[in-house]
Amino acid sequence: MDFELKSLLPAEAAALPCDALLVLVPEALAPELAPGSLHELLAAVMRDGDLEPGVGKTLACYRVAGIQASRVLLVRAGDATPAAVRKAVAAGVAQLKQPGVKKIALLLSLIDADGAAVRAAMQACAEASYSYTHTKPSAKARAVQQVLLGVADAARVQADFAFGKALVTGVELAKEWANRPANHATPSALAQVAIQCGRKAGFKTDVLGLKEVTALGMGALLAVAQGSAQPLRFIVMRYQGAARSSAPVVLVGKGITFDTGGISLKPAAEMDEMKFDMAGAASVLGVFAALAEWRPALNVVGLIPSCENMPDAQAIKPGDVVTSMSGQTIEILNTDAEGRLILCDALSYAARFKPRSLIDVATLTGACVVALGAVRSGLFSAHEELAQALQQAGETALDPCWRLPLDDEYAEALKSNFADLGNVGGRPAGAITAAKFLQKFTADLPWAHLDIAGCAWKSGASKGATGRPVPLLLHYLRDEAARAAAATEPPPAAAGRKRAAKTP
């Protein structure tokens, strides 16, 4: 989708040649409007009460005198918070999904949209118009190709607009690959996506196979992969936007491209949705696709351990004991708790980068779905500053998470008579014991775990990937880039002394 940003007053919007003009109307519209066809339309509509109150309520008008666009859609935006703007734009674009509507002008100047509202509007445009066609040729491709965002002052929101474009790119890539069926999104296919990102300047991508993973001693990843005919891949992506000496943020994405449960076979009902079990990997790929456009002054490493979990004759069995890269032994009590096994080796590998922060993203537990539903991702971290930064990023991104506890007592459930720890701790507090398992492989690193099992995809009639938590991760990286820049700037007083010293 092609976005354009422009300073645009209502009178100018009325003269725009486009297929549809989408106008966000605030809850409290100025009683005195400047002359012009659009203002006359708004005045009449508000006077007669034709536009029902409530965010997302719409009124469609056709062939309005003095307005170039044949279709005009007025949409209530309430108090014009980013959340309200997102809801309003989504409702409007959904109503404009027609074959003849390819270019939309979205007027935001009546609500005086700030940067956050602009980003929210862009996300909503992309989400409402998205169409999956890769394995469904009969599906209607996305009709809307261009969106012109009209704001009161384009210069004021230019940086947010650029960030928003990158964010949409990242979310759409994550959705696309999570939506693809497992025979079209194998570990090797994910590696190819990463390699394509790696062709950009400032990127480096390495793809490790069976030989390299064996040499590294990643026994937990190898154990899960051994039951599948699809070869495993361990993907290492590096984006360098800062000095080599600057510690990177490391993102780890669970890449189980299909999860049968292994020998601990899942029920047949809804097992097709286990193609989404690589949504964590897809989100990391999405972040790197966004980095290629956005180019922040920050170093980022992406790690994706990827394989299938299948019940082959070579598959691991309940009771087997494997040795992880860290040297800790693990008793496999349930082969359907495989995500934590491939992640634990990736977390051990991450230590070599000496990260400023380490975040793993995984559709890890059904227990997190029970706890938080589809609204918030589960957040686990013993590092207060990192946890707060991720929570704030999620709120800003409208991609929220919720912090759950990590008390040491929860780790008691992971004790094993035959290994250093078991891979499950029973049904009680299942999301927490899974996080405690991962924590044992992070040493003293500033680590956080995002369990996205509830929000990575939707079921039912609207079945499909959501692209979460790409927005959360990108907003966190944006904040980290700002923090890193602030840390390298000299204090004002010192800068002043330096300038004074240069004065003749």
C-alpha positions in Angstrom: 0.0 0.0 0.0 1.3 3.4 -1.0 0.9 6.2 1.6 1.4 9.9 0.9 1.4 12.8 3.5 0.2 16.3 2.7 -0.9 19.4 4.5 -4.5 19.7 3.5 -7.4 22.0 4.5 -11.0 20.9 4.0 -11.5 23.2 1.1 -8.4 21.7 -0.6 -9.6 18.2 0.1 -12.8 18.9 -1.7 -10.9 19.6 -4.9 -8.8 16.4 -4.7 -9.2 13.9 -7.6 -9.6 10.6 -5.8 -12.0 7.7 -5.7 -13.2 8.4 -2.2 -12.8 11.1 0.4 -12.9 9.8 3.9 -13.4 12.5 6.5 -12.9 12.0 10.2 -15.3 14.1 12.2 -14.5 14.9 15.8 -17.0 14.7 18.6 -16.9 18.4 19.0 -16.9 20.0 15.6 -16.2 23.8 15.5 -19.6 25.6 15.3 -18.2 28.1 12.8 -16.8 26.5 9.7 -14.9 28.2 6.9 -16.7 28.5 3.5 -16.5 25.6 1.2 -18.5 22.6 -0.1 -17.2 20.2 2.5 -17.9 22.5 5.3 -21.4 23.2 4.0 -22.0 19.4 3.9 -20.7 19.0 7.4 -22.8 21.9 8.7 -26.0 20.5 7.2 -25.2 17.0 8.4 -24.5 18.1 12.0 -27.6 20.5 12.0 -29.9 17.7 10.9 -28.4 15.0 13.1 -27.7 12.6 10.1 -24.4 11.4 11.4 -25.1 9.2 14.4 -22.9 9.8 17.5 -20.4 7.1 18.4 -16.8 6.3 17.2 -16.9 4.5 13.9 -20.4 5.6 12.9 -20.6 6.6 9.2 -22.6 8.5 6.7 -22.0 7.9 3.0 -22.7 10.6 0.5 -22.5 10.4 -3.3 -21.8 13.0 -5.9 -21.8 16.0 -3.5 -21.8 19.3 -5.4 -18.5 21.0 -5.3 -16.5 17.9 -4.1 -14.3 16.2 -6.7 -14.5 12.7 -5.2 -17.6 10.8 -6.2 -17.8 9.1 -2.8 -17.6 11.0 0.5 -17.7 9.1 3.7 -18.0 10.9 7.0 -16.9 9.0 10.1 -17.2 9.9 13.7 -13.8 10.0 15.4 -15.0 10.7 19.0 -12.3 12.4 21.1 -9.7 11.6 18.4 -7.4 9.6 20.6 -5.2 7.2 18.6 -7.5 4.3 19.6 -10.5 6.2 18.4 -8.9 7.2 15.2 -7.9 3.6 14.5 -11.4 2.4 15.1 -12.9 5.2 13.0 -10.5 4.7 10.0 -11.0 0.9 10.1 -14.8 1.3 9.9 -14.4 3.8 7.1 -12.0 1.8 4.9 -14.0 -1.4 5.4 -17.0 0.4 4.0 -15.0 1.6 1.0 -13.7 -1.9 0.0 -15.1 -1.7 -3.5 -13.5 -2.6 -6.8 -13.7 1.0 -8.0 -12.0 2.5 -4.9 -8.2 2.5 -5.5 -7.2 5.9 -4.1 -8.5 7.3 -0.9 -8.0 10.7 0.5 -8.1 10.5 4.3 -8.8 13.9 5.9 -7.4 14.2 9.4 -7.1 18.0 9.6 -10.5 18.4 11.3 -9.2 16.5 14.3 -5.8 18.1 14.1 -4.1 14.7 14.2 -0.8 14.3 16.0 1.9 11.8 15.1 0.3 9.0 17.1 -3.1 9.5 15.4 -1.4 9.4 12.0 0.3 6.1 12.8 -2.9 4.7 14.1 -4.7 5.8 10.9 -2.1 4.2 8.7 -2.3 0.9 10.6 -6.1 0.9 10.3 -6.0 1.6 6.6 -3.6 -1.4 6.0 -5.5 -3.8 8.3 -8.9 -3.0 6.9 -7.9 -3.4 3.3 -5.6 -6.4 3.7 -6.4 -9.5 1.6 -4.6 -12.9 1.7 -4.3 -14.3 -1.9 -1.1 -16.4 -1.9 -2.8 -19.8 -1.9 -6.3 -18.4 -2.7 -6.4 -17.2 -6.3 -10.2 -16.7 -6.1 -9.8 -14.1 -3.4 -10.2 -10.5 -4.3 -6.9 -8.7 -4.2 -6.6 -5.5 -2.2 -8.5 -2.8 -4.1 -7.2 0.2 -2.2 -3.7 0.9 -3.5 -3.1 4.6 -2.5 -3.9 6.6 0.6 -3.3 10.3 0.9 -3.2 11.5 4.5 -4.3 15.1 4.8 -3.2 16.8 8.0 -3.1 20.3 9.3 0.7 20.4 9.3 2.6 17.7 7.4 6.0 18.8 8.7 4.9 18.3 12.3 4.2 14.6 11.8 6.7 13.7 9.1 8.8 11.5 11.3 5.8 9.6 12.6 4.6 9.2 9.1 7.9 7.6 8.0 7.8 5.4 11.0 4.2 4.4 10.3 5.1 3.4 6.7 7.8 1.0 8.1 5.5 -0.3 10.7 2.8 -1.2 8.1 5.5 -3.0 6.0 6.5 -5.0 9.0 3.0 -5.9 10.2 2.0 -7.0 6.7 5.0 -9.2 6.2 4.4 -10.9 9.6 0.7 -11.4 8.7 1.5 -12.8 5.2 4.0 -15.4 6.4 2.0 -16.4 9.5 -1.1 -16.9 7.2 0.7 -19.1 4.7 0.1 -22.9 5.2 2.9 -25.0 6.6 3.8 -26.5 3.2 4.3 -22.9 1.9 6.1 -21.6 5.0 8.7 -24.2 5.8 11.9 -23.4 7.8 13.8 -23.1 4.6 11.2 -20.6 3.2 11.5 -18.5 6.3 15.3 -18.5 5.8 14.8 -17.2 2.3 12.7 -14.3 3.6 15.5 -13.4 6.0 18.1 -13.7 3.3 16.1 -11.2 1.2 16.2 -8.7 4.1 19.9 -9.4 4.4 20.5 -8.0 0.9 19.8 -4.5 2.2 22.7 -2.3 3.1 23.5 -2.5 6.8 22.1 -6.0 7.1 23.8 -9.4 7.5 22.0 -12.7 7.5 23.4 -16.2 8.3 21.4 -19.4 8.0 22.7 -22.3 10.0 21.7 -25.9 9.2 21.9 -29.3 10.8 25.7 -29.4 10.7 26.3 -26.0 12.3 23.5 -26.4 14.9 25.0 -29.8 15.9 28.5 -28.3 16.3 27.0 -25.6 18.6 25.6 -28.3 20.8 21.9 -27.2 20.4 20.6 -30.5 21.6 17.1 -29.1 22.5 16.5 -27.7 19.1 17.9 -30.8 17.4 15.6 -33.0 19.5 12.4 -31.2 18.3 13.6 -31.1 14.7 14.5 -34.8 14.5 10.9 -35.9 14.0 10.4 -34.0 10.7 11.5 -34.5 7.1 11.8 -30.7 6.8 15.4 -29.6 7.6 15.8 -27.2 10.6 17.1 -23.7 10.1 18.6 -21.4 12.7 18.4 -17.9 11.3 20.7 -15.1 12.5 19.9 -11.6 11.3 21.9 -8.5 12.1 21.0 -4.9 11.5 23.7 -2.4 12.2 22.4 1.2 12.5 24.9 2.2 15.2 28.6 1.8 16.0 29.8 -1.8 16.2 30.7 -1.2 19.8 27.1 -0.4 20.6 25.3 -3.4 22.3 22.4 -4.7 20.3 18.8 -5.4 21.1 18.3 -9.2 20.5 14.9 -10.5 19.4 14.3 -14.2 19.4 11.2 -15.6 17.5 9.8 -19.1 17.9 9.7 -20.6 14.5 7.7 -23.9 14.7 6.3 -23.9 11.2 3.8 -26.6 12.2 3.1 -28.1 15.5 1.3 -31.5 15.7 2.3 -31.8 19.3 4.7 -34.6 18.4 4.2 -37.9 20.2 2.0 -36.0 22.6 -0.3 -35.5 19.7 -2.8 -32.6 19.7 -6.5 -33.1 19.1 -7.5 -32.9 15.5 -10.0 -30.0 16.0 -8.4 -26.7 15.0 -5.0 -28.3 14.6 -4.8 -26.4 11.2 -4.2 -23.3 13.3 -0.9 -24.7 14.4 0.5 -23.2 11.2 0.4 -20.0 13.2 2.9 -21.4 15.7 5.7 -19.6 13.9 4.0 -16.2 14.5 6.9 -15.2 16.8 9.4 -15.9 14.0 7.1 -14.0 11.6 7.1 -11.0 13.9 10.9 -10.9 14.0 11.0 -11.1 10.2 8.4 -8.3 10.2 10.6 -6.1 12.5 13.5 -6.5 10.2 11.5 -5.7 7.1 10.5 -2.5 8.9 14.1 -1.8 9.9 15.1 -1.9 6.2 12.8 1.1 5.6 13.1 2.9 8.9 16.8 2.7 9.5 17.1 3.7 13.2 20.4 4.4 14.8 20.4 1.2 16.8 21.9 -2.3 16.4 19.4 -5.2 16.4 19.9 -8.9 16.1 17.2 -11.3 15.2 17.4 -15.1 16.0 14.9 -17.6 14.7 15.2 -21.2 15.6 12.8 -22.9 13.1 11.6 -26.5 12.5 8.5 -28.6 12.6 7.2 -30.7 15.5 6.1 -34.0 14.0 5.4 -37.6 15.3 7.9 -39.4 13.1 9.6 -42.6 14.1 12.6 -40.5 14.9 10.6 -38.1 17.1 11.5 -37.4 20.7 9.4 -39.3 23.3 8.0 -38.4 26.7 10.7 -39.4 29.2 13.7 -38.7 26.8 16.4 -36.5 28.2 18.3 -34.0 26.0 21.2 -31.7 26.6 20.8 -28.1 25.7 23.4 -25.7 24.4 23.8 -24.4 28.0 24.8 -27.8 29.2 21.6 -28.2 31.3 19.8 -31.4 30.7 16.0 -31.5 30.1 13.5 -34.3 30.6 10.9 -34.2 27.9 7.7 -34.8 29.9 5.4 -33.5 27.1 6.6 -33.2 23.4 3.9 -30.6 22.8 5.9 -28.2 25.0 8.4 -27.9 22.2 8.6 -24.1 21.7 10.5 -23.6 24.9 13.0 -26.3 23.8 14.0 -24.5 20.6 13.9 -21.1 22.3 16.2 -22.2 25.2 19.1 -22.9 22.8 18.5 -19.7 21.0 18.6 -17.7 24.3 21.9 -19.4 25.1 23.2 -18.4 21.7 22.1 -14.8 22.2 24.5 -14.3 25.1 27.4 -14.0 22.7 26.1 -10.7 21.5 26.2 -9.1 25.0 22.8 -7.6 24.4 21.5 -4.3 25.9 18.2 -6.3 26.1 17.0 -9.7 25.0 13.3 -10.3 24.1 11.8 -13.6 23.0 8.5 -13.7 21.3 6.5 -16.9 21.1 3.0 -18.5 20.8 4.1 -20.5 23.8 1.1 -21.6 26.0 -2.6 -22.1 25.9 -2.5 -21.1 29.5 -1.7 -17.5 28.5 -4.8 -17.5 26.3 -6.9 -18.6 29.3 -5.3 -15.9 31.4 -5.4 -12.9 29.0 -7.6 -13.9 26.1 -6.9 -12.2 22.8 -6.5 -8.6 24.1 -3.0 -8.5 25.7 0.2 -10.5 25.2 1.7 -12.0 28.3 4.9 -10.2 29.5 7.4 -11.8 31.8 10.6 -10.2 33.0 12.6 -9.9 36.2 14.2 -6.6 34.9 12.0 -3.7 36.0 13.3 -1.1 33.5 12.9 -3.5 30.5 9.4 -4.6 31.6 8.2 -1.0 32.0 9.7 0.0 28.6 7.8 -2.9 26.9 4.6 -2.1 28.7 4.8 1.6 27.7 5.7 0.7 24.1 2.6 -1.6 23.9 0.3 1.0 25.2 1.6 3.6 22.7 1.4 1.1 19.9 -2.1 0.0 20.7 -0.6 -3.5 21.0 -0.8 -4.0 24.7 0.8 -6.6 27.0 0.3 -7.4 30.7 3.0 -8.4 33.1 2.7 -11.6 35.0 4.8 -12.8 38.0 8.1 -14.7 37.9 8.4 -15.7 41.6 11.1 -18.3 42.2 8.6 -20.6 43.8 7.0 -21.3 40.4 10.2 -23.0 39.3 9.6 -25.8 41.8 7.2 -27.3 39.3 10.0 -27.9 36.8 12.1 -30.2 39.1 12.9 -33.6 37.6 14.3 -36.8 39.1 16.2 -37.6 35.9 17.4 -34.3 34.5 18.3 -30.7 35.6 14.7 -29.7 34.8 11.6 -30.9 33.1 10.1 -29.1 30.2 6.6 -28.7 31.8 5.4 -28.0 35.2 1.8 -29.1 35.1 -1.4 -27.3 34.4 -1.4 -24.7 37.2 0.3 -21.4 36.2 1.3 -23.0 32.9 2.3 -19.7 31.3 4.4 -18.7 34.3 6.2 -22.1 34.6 7.0 -21.9 30.8 8.5 -18.5 31.4 10.5 -19.8 34.4 11.9 -22.6 32.1 13.1 -20.0 29.7 14.5 -17.8 32.4 16.9 -20.6 33.4 18.7 -20.1 30.1 19.2 -16.3 30.3 21.7 -16.1 33.1 21.9 -12.4 34.2 20.9 -11.0 30.9 18.3 -8.2 30.7 15.6 -10.6 29.4 11.9 -10.5 28.7 9.5 -13.0 27.3 6.3 -12.2 25.4 3.7 -15.0 25.2 1.6 -14.1 22.2 -0.5 -17.2 22.0 -3.7 -15.3 22.5 -3.2 -12.4 20.1 -1.0 -13.6 17.2 -4.1 -14.8 15.2 -7.8 -14.8 15.2 -10.1 -17.9 14.9 -13.5 -18.4 13.5 -14.9 -16.5 10.5 -12.1 -13.9 10.7 -9.4 -16.5 11.0 -6.0 -15.1 10.2 -2.8 -13.6 11.6 -2.8 -10.2 13.3 0.8 -9.2 12.9 1.2 -8.7 16.6 3.4 -7.9 18.4 5.3 -6.1 15.6 3.9 -2.7 16.6 4.9 -3.2 20.2 8.5 -4.3 19.3 9.0 -1.4 16.8 7.8 1.2 19.3 10.2 -0.4 21.9 13.0 -0.1 19.4 12.1 3.5 18.6 12.3 4.3 22.3 15.6 2.4 22.7 17.1 4.3 19.7 16.0 7.6 21.4 17.5 6.5 24.7 20.8 5.4 23.0 21.0 8.8 21.3 20.4 10.6 24.5 23.1 8.6 26.2 25.8 9.6 23.7 25.0 13.3 23.6 27.3 15.5 25.7 25.7 17.4 28.6 24.6 20.9 27.6 27.1 22.5 29.9 30.0 20.5 28.4 28.8 21.2 24.9 28.6 24.9 25.8 32.2 24.8 27.1 33.4 23.1 23.9 31.8 25.8 21.7 33.2 28.5 23.9 36.7 27.0 23.6 36.4 27.3 19.8 35.4 31.0 19.9 38.4 33.3 18.9 
